[in-house]
């Protein structure tokens, strides 16, 4: 058996998947697949996302999930229209909108949090 051909599943942890799933559906626009006592399952462009309840869980500072987008500014505008606030980290060199450009400027990244503090990102690559 080889994992190189196995379909990936990604997990995002939350203290309450039933509450958080509305945000992933309504704000991010992800398609719900199923829900049970442990997780809400979404289709993430052909990959399974399990929004999983872990009692007492608290978000860390690192990015747990991100999307490659063709136009970061357009993607940000669409999310801002749904109430998403983008993060600006002091001293990180982002612009006023929260976009960080890699050296050379070809890759652009921005970050935002879900309602539980999970750090999510958008990345524009050439």
N, C-alpha and C positions, 0 to 999 in steps of 0.2 A: 504494500500500500504506500502511496506517495501523497503527501499533503500538497504537492505542487498542483494537483488537479482537483483537490477537494474544495468545495465551496466554503468561503470564510463566513463566520458569524462574529459580529462585534457586540460588545456589551457596554452599556452605560448604566452606572449604578445610581440609585436614588433612594431616599427614605420612603417614598410612596409612589410606585409606578402608575397607579390609577390617577393620581392627581397630576403627575408630570406628563402623562401621555397626551393630555389635551394640548399642552404647549407644543409638543413635537408634531402633533397633527395639525393644529390650527395656525401656529406661527411658522414652523419650518415647512409645513405642507407635506410631511411624510405620510405615506399610505399605510393605515393600520392593517395588520394581517390577522392578529388574534390577541386575546388577553386571557390570563388565568390568574390564579392566586399569587403567582411569583413574578410575572413579567407581562409587559405589553410588547408585542412583536410588531415591527414595522418593516416594510420593504424599503431598503436603502439603495436604490438604483441596482437592484438585483442581488444585493447582499442583505442578509438578515441582521436587523438590529434588535437586540433584546434590551429593553429598558427594564432593569431588574431591581426589585425592592431588596434592600439590605437594611434592616433595622439599625438605627443609630449611625448610619453611614454619613460622612461629611466629605464634601468635595475637596480635592487637592488643587494646587495651583497650576499643574501642568495640563496641557491640551489632551483631551481624551477622544475627540472626534473632530474631523475636519473634512472640508469639501474642496475639491479643485473646481474652480469656476472660470469661465472664459473672460468675464469682466467683473472684477472685484467691486468696482464703484457701483455698477448696476445691481449686483447682488446685495450690497450693503444698503442701497436705497430701498430695495424691496423689503428687506428685513426691518429697516428703520420705520417704514410705513406700518409695520405690525408691532411696533413698540420696542424692538431690540435696541439696546444701547451697546455701543462698541467700547472696548477697553483701551485706555491710553496708559501705558506704563511709564512712569517718570524715568527719564534718562535712557530710554530705549531707542529714541530717535524716530518715533512714528510721526506722521504728519498730524494736523489738527483733527482729522477724521478718524485717526487710529490706525492708519495703514503704515506698516513697516516695509521698506524696500530693501531687499538684499543688496550687498555691494554690487554695483553695476546696474542696479535698478530693474533687472529683468523679472525677478520674482517678487511678488507683493503678498503680504499676509496681514490679516486683521483677526482680532479675537473678540469673543463675546461669551457670556455665560447663559446657561439655561436657568430656570427658576431655582434649581438646587445648588447652583454655583459651579456646575461642571463647565470647564473651559472648552469652548468650541472654536473652530477657526475656519476661515475662508482663505484659499491660496490661489493666486493667479500666476500661472507659469507661461512662458513663451511657447 
